[in-house]
Amino acid sequence: MITLLSRIFIKNPTDYANEDVRRKYGMLTGIVGIILNLFLFAAKFSVGIITSAISVTADAFNNLSDAGSSIITLIGFKLSGQKPDNEHPFGHGRIEYISGLFVSVIILIVAFELVKSSISKIIHPEEVAVSALTFIFLTLSIIIKLYMFAYNMLYAKKISSTTMKATALDSISDTIATFVVLVCYILYVIFGLKIDAYAGIAVGLFIGYVGIKTLSETVSPLLGQTPDPEFVKELEDIVMSNDCVIGIHDLIVHDYGPTRLFVSLHAEVPCDKDILYIHDCIDNIENEIRKKLNCEASIHMDPVDTNDENLYETKVMVNEILKEIDERLTLHDFRMVHGDSHSNLIFDVVMPHKFKLSEKELVEEIGRRVHDKHKGYFCVINVDNDYSGITK
């Protein structure tokens, strides 16, 4: 159904990287979600009232909350598609993450209310009336929710949307919850077992787990998570494919929402090349990144002496020392300043997060090992953090 509707209402529906196409897919799935969830709410609530089944009624309000989640998704995609303005020069893309956060909170509220009502049902039990409508609508609900999970997860991957992924996980948790309710009814009809309320607690706890998981996934980009390793690899391949670049470092990916990525990095270039030629190369790389990865790039040039044999050999020696300390350590911006009595080795070291040594301890350890190998060398080290997630 989504595929058919997308062909009617979305121009170029397969251009998933296009910001307008992403927004329309989000709004379309949101509208479909609202309609389907309202239908399920009305059906289950009616059956729950007729049969006095707390799990069915609770499941109905779960679908009502899902309709609310779909409304939030719809509004989130609508607002996130606004163009940049003076107050928000990087656009409004993070609203999509915020809408996903609200969806996660709603899931947690539903889980709490379901556990609460189930406990109340255990304390004050009521007779459950058996109805063929119960089986019909619960089975129908499972089918519809599986369909909603499938299309939300499919398009979440196609347009890289954490909000739609949260909605998909919510749908599969609803499917499991409804299936548990259906099993409880079957057991009640066949064996007379009244485990409806206990199943409600189990379902509530499971929904709570899903809520915490989706909350974590939507909060992470808001806090500034490491970029996608595949994206980093593609970016490095584009930069390093140019002959004028011999190395990169200080890569930072700034995430202002899906399709609103900004990249900054340092590119090492030969110091003996014509600066106008190098500048033109860097401009070409930035344009290639913009076209292929749909993001803006700002590249700083770092000149490197590639003809000094002593510099090269000393850099190799220091690199070996770093690998002896920890395989993940890397260096860049390596320079040598010679004096009458000694030479200063000036460079940056990229230290992984949660490293076994403090910055001060690492600097002292590198300096000691370098001085042990060559008494005339002293290190001037700046410690960098890894913002790209390359070192683990």
Contacts in CASP RR format, 6 or more apart in sequence:
PFRMAT RR
TARGET T0000
AUTHOR 0000-0000-0000
METHOD contacts of the structure
MODEL  1
MITLLSRIFIKNPTDYANEDVRRKYGMLTGIVGIILNLFLFAAKFSVGII
TSAISVTADAFNNLSDAGSSIITLIGFKLSGQKPDNEHPFGHGRIEYISG
LFVSVIILIVAFELVKSSISKIIHPEEVAVSALTFIFLTLSIIIKLYMFA
YNMLYAKKISSTTMKATALDSISDTIATFVVLVCYILYVIFGLKIDAYAG
IAVGLFIGYVGIKTLSETVSPLLGQTPDPEFVKELEDIVMSNDCVIGIHD
LIVHDYGPTRLFVSLHAEVPCDKDILYIHDCIDNIENEIRKKLNCEASIH
MDPVDTNDENLYETKVMVNEILKEIDERLTLHDFRMVHGDSHSNLIFDVV
MPHKFKLSEKELVEEIGRRVHDKHKGYFCVINVDNDYSGITK
1 32 0 8 1.000
1 151 0 8 1.000
2 28 0 8 1.000
2 29 0 8 1.000
2 32 0 8 1.000
2 151 0 8 1.000
2 155 0 8 1.000
5 28 0 8 1.000
5 32 0 8 1.000
6 13 0 8 1.000
6 24 0 8 1.000
6 25 0 8 1.000
6 28 0 8 1.000
7 13 0 8 1.000
9 24 0 8 1.000
9 28 0 8 1.000
10 21 0 8 1.000
10 24 0 8 1.000
10 25 0 8 1.000
10 28 0 8 1.000
11 21 0 8 1.000
12 18 0 8 1.000
12 21 0 8 1.000
13 21 0 8 1.000
13 25 0 8 1.000
15 21 0 8 1.000
16 22 0 8 1.000
16 25 0 8 1.000
16 158 0 8 1.000
16 159 0 8 1.000
17 259 0 8 1.000
17 294 0 8 1.000
19 81 0 8 1.000
19 259 0 8 1.000
20 81 0 8 1.000
21 159 0 8 1.000
22 77 0 8 1.000
22 159 0 8 1.000
22 161 0 8 1.000
22 258 0 8 1.000
22 259 0 8 1.000
23 77 0 8 1.000
23 78 0 8 1.000
23 80 0 8 1.000
23 81 0 8 1.000
25 155 0 8 1.000
25 158 0 8 1.000
25 159 0 8 1.000
26 73 0 8 1.000
26 74 0 8 1.000
26 77 0 8 1.000
26 155 0 8 1.000
26 159 0 8 1.000
26 161 0 8 1.000
26 163 0 8 1.000
26 164 0 8 1.000
27 74 0 8 1.000
27 77 0 8 1.000
27 78 0 8 1.000
29 70 0 8 1.000
29 73 0 8 1.000
29 151 0 8 1.000
29 152 0 8 1.000
29 155 0 8 1.000
29 164 0 8 1.000
29 167 0 8 1.000
30 70 0 8 1.000
30 71 0 8 1.000
30 73 0 8 1.000
30 74 0 8 1.000
30 77 0 8 1.000
30 167 0 8 1.000
31 70 0 8 1.000
31 74 0 8 1.000
32 70 0 8 1.000
32 148 0 8 1.000
32 151 0 8 1.000
33 66 0 8 1.000
33 67 0 8 1.000
33 70 0 8 1.000
33 148 0 8 1.000
34 67 0 8 1.000
34 68 0 8 1.000
34 70 0 8 1.000
34 71 0 8 1.000
34 74 0 8 1.000
36 144 0 8 1.000
36 148 0 8 1.000
37 63 0 8 1.000
37 64 0 8 1.000
37 66 0 8 1.000
37 67 0 8 1.000
37 68 0 8 1.000
37 70 0 8 1.000
38 63 0 8 1.000
38 64 0 8 1.000
38 67 0 8 1.000
39 144 0 8 1.000
40 60 0 8 1.000
40 63 0 8 1.000
40 66 0 8 1.000
40 141 0 8 1.000
40 144 0 8 1.000
40 145 0 8 1.000
41 60 0 8 1.000
41 61 0 8 1.000
41 63 0 8 1.000
41 64 0 8 1.000
41 67 0 8 1.000
43 60 0 8 1.000
43 137 0 8 1.000
43 140 0 8 1.000
43 141 0 8 1.000
44 56 0 8 1.000
44 57 0 8 1.000
44 59 0 8 1.000
44 60 0 8 1.000
44 63 0 8 1.000
44 137 0 8 1.000
44 138 0 8 1.000
44 141 0 8 1.000
45 57 0 8 1.000
45 60 0 8 1.000
45 61 0 8 1.000
45 64 0 8 1.000
47 53 0 8 1.000
47 56 0 8 1.000
47 60 0 8 1.000
47 131 0 8 1.000
47 133 0 8 1.000
47 134 0 8 1.000
47 137 0 8 1.000
47 138 0 8 1.000
48 56 0 8 1.000
48 57 0 8 1.000
48 60 0 8 1.000
48 134 0 8 1.000
49 57 0 8 1.000
50 129 0 8 1.000
50 131 0 8 1.000
50 133 0 8 1.000
51 128 0 8 1.000
51 129 0 8 1.000
51 130 0 8 1.000
51 131 0 8 1.000
51 134 0 8 1.000
52 126 0 8 1.000
52 127 0 8 1.000
52 128 0 8 1.000
52 129 0 8 1.000
53 128 0 8 1.000
53 129 0 8 1.000
53 134 0 8 1.000
53 181 0 8 1.000
53 185 0 8 1.000
53 196 0 8 1.000
54 117 0 8 1.000
54 118 0 8 1.000
54 121 0 8 1.000
54 126 0 8 1.000
54 196 0 8 1.000
54 197 0 8 1.000
54 200 0 8 1.000
55 118 0 8 1.000
55 180 0 8 1.000
55 181 0 8 1.000
55 184 0 8 1.000
55 196 0 8 1.000
55 197 0 8 1.000
55 199 0 8 1.000
55 200 0 8 1.000
55 203 0 8 1.000
56 134 0 8 1.000
56 138 0 8 1.000
56 181 0 8 1.000
57 117 0 8 1.000
58 113 0 8 1.000
58 114 0 8 1.000
58 117 0 8 1.000
58 118 0 8 1.000
58 200 0 8 1.000
59 141 0 8 1.000
59 174 0 8 1.000
59 177 0 8 1.000
59 178 0 8 1.000
59 181 0 8 1.000
61 110 0 8 1.000
61 113 0 8 1.000
62 110 0 8 1.000
62 114 0 8 1.000
62 174 0 8 1.000
62 177 0 8 1.000
62 207 0 8 1.000
63 141 0 8 1.000
63 174 0 8 1.000
65 106 0 8 1.000
65 107 0 8 1.000
65 109 0 8 1.000
65 110 0 8 1.000
66 170 0 8 1.000
66 171 0 8 1.000
66 174 0 8 1.000
68 106 0 8 1.000
69 102 0 8 1.000
69 103 0 8 1.000
69 106 0 8 1.000
69 107 0 8 1.000
69 167 0 8 1.000
69 170 0 8 1.000
70 167 0 8 1.000
72 99 0 8 1.000
72 100 0 8 1.000
72 102 0 8 1.000
72 103 0 8 1.000
72 106 0 8 1.000
73 99 0 8 1.000
73 100 0 8 1.000
73 103 0 8 1.000
73 163 0 8 1.000
73 164 0 8 1.000
73 167 0 8 1.000
75 99 0 8 1.000
76 95 0 8 1.000
76 96 0 8 1.000
76 98 0 8 1.000
76 99 0 8 1.000
76 163 0 8 1.000
77 96 0 8 1.000
77 99 0 8 1.000
77 163 0 8 1.000
79 92 0 8 1.000
79 95 0 8 1.000
80 92 0 8 1.000
80 93 0 8 1.000
80 94 0 8 1.000
80 95 0 8 1.000
80 96 0 8 1.000
80 99 0 8 1.000
80 257 0 8 1.000
81 92 0 8 1.000
81 93 0 8 1.000
81 95 0 8 1.000
82 91 0 8 1.000
82 92 0 8 1.000
83 91 0 8 1.000
84 90 0 8 1.000
84 91 0 8 1.000
84 92 0 8 1.000
85 91 0 8 1.000
90 256 0 8 1.000
90 260 0 8 1.000
90 262 0 8 1.000
91 256 0 8 1.000
91 260 0 8 1.000
93 256 0 8 1.000
93 257 0 8 1.000
93 258 0 8 1.000
93 259 0 8 1.000
93 260 0 8 1.000
94 221 0 8 1.000
94 222 0 8 1.000
94 256 0 8 1.000
94 257 0 8 1.000
94 260 0 8 1.000
96 161 0 8 1.000
96 162 0 8 1.000
96 163 0 8 1.000
96 257 0 8 1.000
96 258 0 8 1.000
97 162 0 8 1.000
97 163 0 8 1.000
97 218 0 8 1.000
97 221 0 8 1.000
97 222 0 8 1.000
97 257 0 8 1.000
98 222 0 8 1.000
99 163 0 8 1.000
100 162 0 8 1.000
100 163 0 8 1.000
100 166 0 8 1.000
100 214 0 8 1.000
100 218 0 8 1.000
101 215 0 8 1.000
101 218 0 8 1.000
101 219 0 8 1.000
101 222 0 8 1.000
103 163 0 8 1.000
103 166 0 8 1.000
103 167 0 8 1.000
103 170 0 8 1.000
103 214 0 8 1.000
103 218 0 8 1.000
104 166 0 8 1.000
104 211 0 8 1.000
104 214 0 8 1.000
104 215 0 8 1.000
104 218 0 8 1.000
105 215 0 8 1.000
107 166 0 8 1.000
107 170 0 8 1.000
107 173 0 8 1.000
107 207 0 8 1.000
107 208 0 8 1.000
107 210 0 8 1.000
107 211 0 8 1.000
107 214 0 8 1.000
107 215 0 8 1.000
108 208 0 8 1.000
108 211 0 8 1.000
108 212 0 8 1.000
108 215 0 8 1.000
110 204 0 8 1.000
110 207 0 8 1.000
111 204 0 8 1.000
111 205 0 8 1.000
111 207 0 8 1.000
111 208 0 8 1.000
111 211 0 8 1.000
112 208 0 8 1.000
114 200 0 8 1.000
114 201 0 8 1.000
114 203 0 8 1.000
114 204 0 8 1.000
114 207 0 8 1.000
115 200 0 8 1.000
115 201 0 8 1.000
115 204 0 8 1.000
115 205 0 8 1.000
118 197 0 8 1.000
118 198 0 8 1.000
118 199 0 8 1.000
118 200 0 8 1.000
118 201 0 8 1.000
118 204 0 8 1.000
119 197 0 8 1.000
119 201 0 8 1.000
121 196 0 8 1.000
121 197 0 8 1.000
122 197 0 8 1.000
122 198 0 8 1.000
125 194 0 8 1.000
125 197 0 8 1.000
128 188 0 8 1.000
128 194 0 8 1.000
128 196 0 8 1.000
130 185 0 8 1.000
130 188 0 8 1.000
130 189 0 8 1.000
134 185 0 8 1.000
135 182 0 8 1.000
135 185 0 8 1.000
138 178 0 8 1.000
138 181 0 8 1.000
138 182 0 8 1.000
138 185 0 8 1.000
139 182 0 8 1.000
141 174 0 8 1.000
141 178 0 8 1.000
142 175 0 8 1.000
142 178 0 8 1.000
142 179 0 8 1.000
142 182 0 8 1.000
145 171 0 8 1.000
145 172 0 8 1.000
145 174 0 8 1.000
145 175 0 8 1.000
145 178 0 8 1.000
146 171 0 8 1.000
146 172 0 8 1.000
146 175 0 8 1.000
148 167 0 8 1.000
148 168 0 8 1.000
148 171 0 8 1.000
149 168 0 8 1.000
149 169 0 8 1.000
149 171 0 8 1.000
149 172 0 8 1.000
149 175 0 8 1.000
152 164 0 8 1.000
152 165 0 8 1.000
152 167 0 8 1.000
152 168 0 8 1.000
152 171 0 8 1.000
153 164 0 8 1.000
153 165 0 8 1.000
153 168 0 8 1.000
155 161 0 8 1.000
155 164 0 8 1.000
156 162 0 8 1.000
156 164 0 8 1.000
156 165 0 8 1.000
156 167 0 8 1.000
156 168 0 8 1.000
159 258 0 8 1.000
160 258 0 8 1.000
161 258 0 8 1.000
162 217 0 8 1.000
162 218 0 8 1.000
162 221 0 8 1.000
163 218 0 8 1.000
165 214 0 8 1.000
165 217 0 8 1.000
166 214 0 8 1.000
166 217 0 8 1.000
166 218 0 8 1.000
169 210 0 8 1.000
169 211 0 8 1.000
169 213 0 8 1.000
169 214 0 8 1.000
170 210 0 8 1.000
170 211 0 8 1.000
170 214 0 8 1.000
172 210 0 8 1.000
173 206 0 8 1.000
173 207 0 8 1.000
173 210 0 8 1.000
173 211 0 8 1.000
176 203 0 8 1.000
176 206 0 8 1.000
177 200 0 8 1.000
177 203 0 8 1.000
177 204 0 8 1.000
177 206 0 8 1.000
177 207 0 8 1.000
180 199 0 8 1.000
180 200 0 8 1.000
180 202 0 8 1.000
180 203 0 8 1.000
181 196 0 8 1.000
181 199 0 8 1.000
181 200 0 8 1.000
181 203 0 8 1.000
183 199 0 8 1.000
184 193 0 8 1.000
184 195 0 8 1.000
184 196 0 8 1.000
184 199 0 8 1.000
185 196 0 8 1.000
187 193 0 8 1.000
187 195 0 8 1.000
188 194 0 8 1.000
188 195 0 8 1.000
188 196 0 8 1.000
221 255 0 8 1.000
221 257 0 8 1.000
224 255 0 8 1.000
225 255 0 8 1.000
226 387 0 8 1.000
226 388 0 8 1.000
226 389 0 8 1.000
227 253 0 8 1.000
227 255 0 8 1.000
227 388 0 8 1.000
227 389 0 8 1.000
229 389 0 8 1.000
231 253 0 8 1.000
231 261 0 8 1.000
231 293 0 8 1.000
232 251 0 8 1.000
232 253 0 8 1.000
232 388 0 8 1.000
232 389 0 8 1.000
232 390 0 8 1.000
234 292 0 8 1.000
234 293 0 8 1.000
235 251 0 8 1.000
235 263 0 8 1.000
235 265 0 8 1.000
235 289 0 8 1.000
235 293 0 8 1.000
236 248 0 8 1.000
236 251 0 8 1.000
238 285 0 8 1.000
238 288 0 8 1.000
238 289 0 8 1.000
238 292 0 8 1.000
238 293 0 8 1.000
239 245 0 8 1.000
239 247 0 8 1.000
239 248 0 8 1.000
239 265 0 8 1.000
239 267 0 8 1.000
239 285 0 8 1.000
239 289 0 8 1.000
239 299 0 8 1.000
240 247 0 8 1.000
240 248 0 8 1.000
242 281 0 8 1.000
242 284 0 8 1.000
242 285 0 8 1.000
243 281 0 8 1.000
244 269 0 8 1.000
244 270 0 8 1.000
244 273 0 8 1.000
244 277 0 8 1.000
244 278 0 8 1.000
244 281 0 8 1.000
244 282 0 8 1.000
245 267 0 8 1.000
245 268 0 8 1.000
245 269 0 8 1.000
245 281 0 8 1.000
245 285 0 8 1.000
246 268 0 8 1.000
246 269 0 8 1.000
246 270 0 8 1.000
246 304 0 8 1.000
246 306 0 8 1.000
247 267 0 8 1.000
247 268 0 8 1.000
247 332 0 8 1.000
248 265 0 8 1.000
248 266 0 8 1.000
248 267 0 8 1.000
248 268 0 8 1.000
249 265 0 8 1.000
249 266 0 8 1.000
249 268 0 8 1.000
249 302 0 8 1.000
249 330 0 8 1.000
249 332 0 8 1.000
249 333 0 8 1.000
249 348 0 8 1.000
249 350 0 8 1.000
249 384 0 8 1.000
250 264 0 8 1.000
250 265 0 8 1.000
250 266 0 8 1.000
250 300 0 8 1.000
250 332 0 8 1.000
250 384 0 8 1.000
250 387 0 8 1.000
251 263 0 8 1.000
251 264 0 8 1.000
251 265 0 8 1.000
251 387 0 8 1.000
251 388 0 8 1.000
251 390 0 8 1.000
252 263 0 8 1.000
252 264 0 8 1.000
252 265 0 8 1.000
252 387 0 8 1.000
252 388 0 8 1.000
253 261 0 8 1.000
253 262 0 8 1.000
253 263 0 8 1.000
253 387 0 8 1.000
253 388 0 8 1.000
254 261 0 8 1.000
254 262 0 8 1.000
254 263 0 8 1.000
254 264 0 8 1.000
255 261 0 8 1.000
256 262 0 8 1.000
259 294 0 8 1.000
261 293 0 8 1.000
261 294 0 8 1.000
261 295 0 8 1.000
261 296 0 8 1.000
262 295 0 8 1.000
262 296 0 8 1.000
262 297 0 8 1.000
262 298 0 8 1.000
263 289 0 8 1.000
263 293 0 8 1.000
263 295 0 8 1.000
263 296 0 8 1.000
263 297 0 8 1.000
263 298 0 8 1.000
264 297 0 8 1.000
264 298 0 8 1.000
264 299 0 8 1.000
264 300 0 8 1.000
265 297 0 8 1.000
265 298 0 8 1.000
265 299 0 8 1.000
265 300 0 8 1.000
266 299 0 8 1.000
266 300 0 8 1.000
266 301 0 8 1.000
266 302 0 8 1.000
266 332 0 8 1.000
266 333 0 8 1.000
267 282 0 8 1.000
267 285 0 8 1.000
267 299 0 8 1.000
267 300 0 8 1.000
267 301 0 8 1.000
267 302 0 8 1.000
268 302 0 8 1.000
268 303 0 8 1.000
268 304 0 8 1.000
268 332 0 8 1.000
269 278 0 8 1.000
269 281 0 8 1.000
269 282 0 8 1.000
269 301 0 8 1.000
269 302 0 8 1.000
269 303 0 8 1.000
269 304 0 8 1.000
270 278 0 8 1.000
270 303 0 8 1.000
270 304 0 8 1.000
270 306 0 8 1.000
271 303 0 8 1.000
271 304 0 8 1.000
271 305 0 8 1.000
271 306 0 8 1.000
272 305 0 8 1.000
272 306 0 8 1.000
272 307 0 8 1.000
278 301 0 8 1.000
279 301 0 8 1.000
282 299 0 8 1.000
282 301 0 8 1.000
285 297 0 8 1.000
285 299 0 8 1.000
286 297 0 8 1.000
286 298 0 8 1.000
286 299 0 8 1.000
289 295 0 8 1.000
289 297 0 8 1.000
290 296 0 8 1.000
290 297 0 8 1.000
302 332 0 8 1.000
302 333 0 8 1.000
304 334 0 8 1.000
305 311 0 8 1.000
306 312 0 8 1.000
308 336 0 8 1.000
310 336 0 8 1.000
311 334 0 8 1.000
311 335 0 8 1.000
311 336 0 8 1.000
314 334 0 8 1.000
314 336 0 8 1.000
314 345 0 8 1.000
314 374 0 8 1.000
314 377 0 8 1.000
315 331 0 8 1.000
315 334 0 8 1.000
315 347 0 8 1.000
317 370 0 8 1.000
317 373 0 8 1.000
317 374 0 8 1.000
318 331 0 8 1.000
318 334 0 8 1.000
318 345 0 8 1.000
318 347 0 8 1.000
318 366 0 8 1.000
318 370 0 8 1.000
319 331 0 8 1.000
321 366 0 8 1.000
321 369 0 8 1.000
321 370 0 8 1.000
321 373 0 8 1.000
322 329 0 8 1.000
322 330 0 8 1.000
322 331 0 8 1.000
322 349 0 8 1.000
322 366 0 8 1.000
323 329 0 8 1.000
324 369 0 8 1.000
325 362 0 8 1.000
325 365 0 8 1.000
325 366 0 8 1.000
325 369 0 8 1.000
326 352 0 8 1.000
326 355 0 8 1.000
326 356 0 8 1.000
328 352 0 8 1.000
328 391 0 8 1.000
328 392 0 8 1.000
329 349 0 8 1.000
329 350 0 8 1.000
329 351 0 8 1.000
329 352 0 8 1.000
330 349 0 8 1.000
330 350 0 8 1.000
330 391 0 8 1.000
331 347 0 8 1.000
331 348 0 8 1.000
331 349 0 8 1.000
331 350 0 8 1.000
332 347 0 8 1.000
332 348 0 8 1.000
332 350 0 8 1.000
333 346 0 8 1.000
333 347 0 8 1.000
333 348 0 8 1.000
334 345 0 8 1.000
334 346 0 8 1.000
334 347 0 8 1.000
335 345 0 8 1.000
335 346 0 8 1.000
335 347 0 8 1.000
336 343 0 8 1.000
336 344 0 8 1.000
336 345 0 8 1.000
336 346 0 8 1.000
337 343 0 8 1.000
337 344 0 8 1.000
337 346 0 8 1.000
341 376 0 8 1.000
342 376 0 8 1.000
342 377 0 8 1.000
342 378 0 8 1.000
343 376 0 8 1.000
343 377 0 8 1.000
343 378 0 8 1.000
344 377 0 8 1.000
344 378 0 8 1.000
344 379 0 8 1.000
344 380 0 8 1.000
345 370 0 8 1.000
345 377 0 8 1.000
345 378 0 8 1.000
345 379 0 8 1.000
345 380 0 8 1.000
346 379 0 8 1.000
346 380 0 8 1.000
346 381 0 8 1.000
347 379 0 8 1.000
347 380 0 8 1.000
347 381 0 8 1.000
347 382 0 8 1.000
348 381 0 8 1.000
348 382 0 8 1.000
348 383 0 8 1.000
348 384 0 8 1.000
349 362 0 8 1.000
349 363 0 8 1.000
349 366 0 8 1.000
349 381 0 8 1.000
349 382 0 8 1.000
349 383 0 8 1.000
349 384 0 8 1.000
350 384 0 8 1.000
350 385 0 8 1.000
350 386 0 8 1.000
350 391 0 8 1.000
351 359 0 8 1.000
351 362 0 8 1.000
351 383 0 8 1.000
351 384 0 8 1.000
351 385 0 8 1.000
351 386 0 8 1.000
352 386 0 8 1.000
352 391 0 8 1.000
352 392 0 8 1.000
353 385 0 8 1.000
353 386 0 8 1.000
353 391 0 8 1.000
355 362 0 8 1.000
357 365 0 8 1.000
359 383 0 8 1.000
362 383 0 8 1.000
363 379 0 8 1.000
363 381 0 8 1.000
363 383 0 8 1.000
366 379 0 8 1.000
366 381 0 8 1.000
367 378 0 8 1.000
367 379 0 8 1.000
367 381 0 8 1.000
370 377 0 8 1.000
370 378 0 8 1.000
370 379 0 8 1.000
371 377 0 8 1.000
371 378 0 8 1.000
371 379 0 8 1.000
END
